[in-house]
């Protein structure tokens, strides 16, 4: 298993074989973890990854599973766990 690094921005193209794109907006990505990547915050395998380049993000509803937050130099990463 591979842990996502926080010392540089997350690059979907470098990890494209391990993720399935769910939704892409101007400054956000929603991805499903297909390759058992480990959460950069807690080290456990996560289910979904949300990547935001904006300074603020509002979610319409809260997930019903644990959530971890991590920060790269330019992005906020939100991992949801099963």
N, C-alpha and C positions, 0 to 999 in steps of 0.2 A: 504494500500500500504506500501511497505517496501523500505527503502532507503539502498543502498549498503554502507557498512561501509568501511572506509579507514584506520582504525587503524591496520588492518591485511591484508595479501594477499587475493585476491578474490579466493574462492574455488568453482569450478564448482560442485563438488559432494555435497556440502552443499546446493546448489541452483538448482540442476538438474531438479527438477519438474517445475521450473519457466522459464527455458530457453530451447531453441532448438539449438543444436549444428549445426552450418552451416559449419565450417571448423576448423580443428585442425592441427597445424604445431608443430614443435619441441618446440618452445617457444612462440607460439601465439594461441589464440582462437578467433573465430568469432561466436557470439551467437545472436539469436533472442529472444527478451523479450516477453514471453508468459504470464507473471503473473503480469504485471503492476508495475514492480520494478521502483523506482524513481532514477533519476540520482544523483550520489553523489556530483556533482558540482552545479547543479541548482535546484534540487528537483522536476523537472517535470518528467513525465513518458517518457522513451526513447524507441526507436524502436530496435536498435541494439547495441551490446556491443563488442568491440574489446579489448582483454587483451593481453599485451605483457610483457614478462619477459626480453626482450633485452633492452639495453640502447638506441638503435636507431631503428627507424622504418621508412620505406619509403612506401608511398601509390602510386599506379599507377594512380589513378584518385581521384578527390575530390568528396565527397558526395554532392548531391544537396539539403541538408537539414542542419539545425544547428548542430554544433558539440560541445561537451564539453569534456574537458580533466581533469582527476583526477589521483592522484598518491597514491598508497599504499606504504608500505615500500620497496617492491621489484618489483612492476608492474606499468605499465602505462595503464590506462583504458580510452578508447575512446568511448563515447556514441553519437549516432546519433539520432536525434529527427525527428518525422514526420512533 
